[in-house]
């Protein structure tokens, strides 16, 4: 594995965690939205990651990168509340709220943030190692 693959792997992980953070932010922003029908109600979204093996040449050892395979909507049930006075209530008096669990989203946000920071530190360490290697000949 080339030393420079560390940067590619770390960059792909940071991109994936950035998608995860953006998805979490979207879920939190829509957590209190209200709708009068099931079809129009916001549903929590989650990114799906997969490892991607790069095989650029026969001499190169395989390196696993992270790829965002897609973003899926949660199939958890929506919250239905009886609130006939609400202007968005349907003809039966119900309003619908998203299936966003704020506590779970906050935990996801902290996890994604820490993973992103860890990959930044990996990149910094690799950069320092590369600089140290280049400076070996100067002494």
Buried (B, 14 or more C-beta within 10 A) or exposed (E): EEEEBBBEBBBBBBBBBBBBBBBBEBBBEBBEBBBBEEEEBBBBBBBEBEEEEBEEEEEEEEBBBBBBEEBEEBEEEBEBEEBEEBEBBBEEEBBBBBBBBEEEBEEBBEBBBEBBEBBBEBBEEBEEEBEEEEEEEEE
